[in-house]
Amino acid sequence: MEQQVNKGLKMNSRIGIVSRANYLTWQLN
């Protein structure tokens, strides 16, 4: 169970980083 929670957190952080990068590039354009 703990492993699945960690996996979910890793995926969420990766999605957050990607969405933040997309937001920054959108702001620059």
N, C-alpha and C positions, 0 to 999 in steps of 0.2 A: 504493500500500500504506500509506504513512504517513497518507494522508487517512482511510482506513478505520479505522486504529487510533485516530486522533484522534476520529473520529465515535463509535467504541465507547466511548471514555473519557467523552465528553460525555454519551452516553446513560446510562452507568453512574453518573456523578455526579448526573445529574438523578434517576435512580431512587433513589439513596442519599438525596438531599435529600427526596424525596417520602416515602420510607419512614421517614425520621427524623421528619418532620413528623407523619406518621400515628402514630408511636410516642409522640410528645410529646402529641398530642391524646388518645390512648388513656390515657396516664398521668393527664392532667388530669380525665378524665371519671370 
